Amino acid sequence: MKQLPEILSADWSPMLGAQGEVVEDVADIDQCIRIILVTRPGTDPLRPLFGCDAWRWLDAPVDVALPHVVREVYAAIDMWEPRAEVVAVTLAPGEGEAHWNIRVSWQPAGGAPLQTEVSYG
């Protein structure tokens, strides 16, 4: 477990699924993007607008869903994660239980491009 003096970044948050651990810098941004993408607006009572409406297009054909999912992802990340600039969003068929995978290419201010992928549905 990390102690407060061991956290070296101004940007950090508790790591999901790992009690006592933290994520810092770009790992924190990546985790925040994942949380935004999998949260349906209205499910966070203190922030009812928080999340991404990409789920609305879950059962639509890919050619119909793609532009709407891209729009929803851009809008959600732009609103809720100002530390990341979205470069591109792609949608691919998912495996197993997932309907699709959303891949977001993004970059932090002044940083190298990174990718975050979320299985959806």
C-alpha positions as CSV (number, residue, x, y, z in Angstrom):
1,M,0.0,0.0,0.0
2,K,1.3,3.4,-1.0
3,Q,1.6,6.1,1.6
4,L,0.8,9.7,0.7
5,P,4.4,10.9,0.7
6,E,5.2,8.2,-2.0
7,I,2.7,9.7,-4.5
8,L,4.9,11.8,-6.7
9,S,2.2,13.2,-9.2
10,A,-0.3,15.9,-8.7
11,D,-2.7,13.8,-10.9
12,W,-3.6,10.5,-9.1
13,S,-6.5,8.5,-7.9
14,P,-7.2,5.2,-6.2
15,M,-6.6,2.2,-8.5
16,L,-9.8,0.4,-9.3
17,G,-9.8,-3.2,-8.0
18,A,-6.6,-2.9,-6.1
19,Q,-7.1,-1.7,-2.5
20,G,-4.4,0.7,-1.3
21,E,-2.9,1.2,-4.7
22,V,-3.0,4.3,-6.8
23,V,-2.6,5.3,-10.4
24,E,-0.6,8.4,-11.4
25,D,0.0,10.6,-14.4
26,V,-1.2,9.0,-17.7
27,A,-2.3,5.9,-16.0
28,D,-4.7,8.1,-14.0
29,I,-6.0,9.7,-17.2
30,D,-6.4,6.2,-18.8
31,Q,-8.4,5.0,-15.8
32,C,-10.6,8.1,-15.9
33,I,-11.3,7.6,-19.6
34,R,-12.3,3.9,-18.9
35,I,-14.7,5.0,-16.1
36,I,-16.3,7.7,-18.3
37,L,-16.9,5.3,-21.2
38,V,-18.5,2.5,-19.1
39,T,-20.7,4.9,-17.0
40,R,-24.2,5.6,-18.2
41,P,-25.3,9.1,-17.5
42,G,-27.7,9.3,-14.6
43,T,-26.1,6.5,-12.6
44,D,-23.9,8.8,-10.5
45,P,-26.4,10.6,-8.2
46,L,-23.9,13.5,-7.5
47,R,-23.1,14.0,-11.1
48,P,-26.1,13.0,-13.2
49,L,-24.6,14.1,-16.5
50,F,-21.4,12.1,-15.9
51,G,-20.7,9.3,-18.3
52,C,-21.0,8.4,-22.0
53,D,-24.2,7.7,-24.0
54,A,-22.5,5.3,-26.4
55,W,-24.6,2.5,-24.9
56,R,-27.6,3.8,-26.7
57,W,-26.2,2.5,-30.0
58,L,-25.3,-0.9,-28.6
59,D,-27.7,-2.9,-30.8
60,A,-27.6,-0.7,-33.9
61,P,-25.8,-1.9,-37.1
62,V,-22.1,-0.9,-37.1
63,D,-22.6,1.5,-40.0
64,V,-25.3,3.3,-38.1
65,A,-23.7,3.1,-34.7
66,L,-20.2,4.2,-35.6
67,P,-20.8,8.0,-36.2
68,H,-23.0,8.2,-33.1
69,V,-20.6,6.3,-30.9
70,V,-17.7,8.5,-32.1
71,R,-19.7,11.6,-31.3
72,E,-20.7,10.4,-27.9
73,V,-17.1,9.4,-27.0
74,Y,-15.6,12.7,-28.1
75,A,-18.3,14.7,-26.2
76,A,-18.0,12.7,-23.0
77,I,-14.2,12.8,-22.9
78,D,-14.2,16.5,-23.8
79,M,-16.6,17.3,-21.0
80,W,-15.2,15.0,-18.3
81,E,-11.5,14.6,-18.9
82,P,-9.8,17.9,-19.9
83,R,-6.3,16.4,-19.5
84,A,-6.8,14.3,-22.6
85,E,-7.2,15.3,-26.2
86,V,-9.0,12.7,-28.3
87,V,-7.2,12.0,-31.6
88,A,-9.4,9.2,-33.0
89,V,-12.2,6.7,-32.0
90,T,-12.6,3.3,-33.6
91,L,-15.3,0.7,-33.1
92,A,-14.6,-3.0,-33.6
93,P,-16.7,-6.2,-33.1
94,G,-16.2,-7.5,-29.5
95,E,-15.4,-11.0,-28.4
96,G,-17.4,-13.3,-26.1
97,E,-19.9,-11.3,-24.1
98,A,-18.9,-7.9,-25.5
99,H,-20.8,-6.5,-28.5
100,W,-18.0,-4.1,-29.5
101,N,-14.7,-2.7,-28.4
102,I,-14.2,1.1,-28.4
103,R,-10.6,2.2,-28.9
104,V,-9.8,5.8,-28.1
105,S,-6.5,7.2,-29.3
106,W,-5.7,10.2,-27.1
107,Q,-2.8,12.3,-25.9
108,P,-2.2,14.3,-22.8
109,A,-1.1,17.9,-23.1
110,G,2.4,17.9,-24.6
111,G,2.6,14.1,-24.5
112,A,2.9,11.2,-26.8
113,P,-0.3,9.5,-28.3
114,L,-1.8,6.7,-26.2
115,Q,-4.7,4.3,-26.6
116,T,-7.5,3.1,-24.3
117,E,-9.7,0.2,-25.3
118,V,-13.0,-0.7,-23.6
119,S,-15.2,-3.7,-24.2
120,Y,-18.7,-2.6,-24.4
121,G,-22.1,-4.4,-24.0
